[in-house]
């Protein structure tokens, strides 16, 4: 008689619930906010690299510093919306579209 294997897989959502609590809790919301900032930094870095641009070149194009671009890409700095728009539009020549979800 074969023993059935137990399904020990945990969904990512269940993992987050266990590790950071359910959505709406203070710890989970802080995690979600940090994750969004991380994704934004990665997105900027990928767009910059796709254009074969250095952090210094991007900084010059949008009127900021290389160290600020580095901090954004490495999730070490909060970013103002006006600065984000300048980086995306002037620095990278792209358009920024924001979406709010619940």
N, C-alpha and C positions, 0 to 999 in steps of 0.2 A: 504494500500500500504506500503510495507516494504522499509525502507530507507537502502541504501547500506552503509556498513561500509567503512570508508575511511581507506586506507592502510597507517598507520603512521610509518611503519617500515623503518628504515634507515640501509643500508648495512654498514658493518664496514669500507669498503673502502671509502664510502661517508662521514662517520663520520670523518675519518682521514683527508679527503680533506677539510672538513669544519673547523675542529679544527686546523690543522697544514699546510694547503695549499696543493696544488697539488705536486705530485712527481717531484723532480728537484728543488723545492724551498729550500732555505737555512734552514728554520725552519723544513720543512718536512724531509729533509735529516738528520738533527741533531736528530730528533725523531727516524727515522729508524735506525740510528747508535746506539743510546742508547738502542733501543729495541733488536737489535742483541747482544749487550753486556749483556743485562739482560738474554736473552735466553742462552747464553754461560755459565753464572754463574749458572743458574738453571740446565743445563745439567751436569756440573761438580758436583754439589751438589747431583743430583740424582744418578749419577754413583758411587760417593763415598759412599753414603748411601746404595746403592744396594750391595756393597762389605762390608757392616758393618764396615766401616772405619771412624775414627774421622778425623777432620781437622788436628789435630796434627800428626796423623799417615801418612796422605797423604803428609803433609809438609815434614816430615822426609824422606819419600821415594823419593821425587823429589827434595830435597835440597833447600827448601824454609821455610818460617815461617807459623805458624798457622794463624797469623793475616793477612798475605798476601792471604792465601787461603780464609779466611773469607771475606776479601774485594772483592775478585773476585766473590765469591758466592753471595755477597750482592750488586753487581754492583757498588762498590765504588772505583774500581781501573781499570785503563787500564792494558792490559796484552800484553807483547811482544810475538811474534810468537814462539820464541825459548823456552820461559817459558811455554807457552801453550802446546807445543809439549812434553816437559819434564813432565808436569803434566799428560797428557793423556797417554804417552808411559811408562815412568818409574813409575809414581805414581799409575796409574790406570790399567796399562797393556793393554791398548787399542791402536788402530791405529787412526790417525787423517787424514781425507780426506777433502780437501777444494774444494769448488766450487765457481766459479765466475759467476754471472748472470747479465743481463742488464735489 
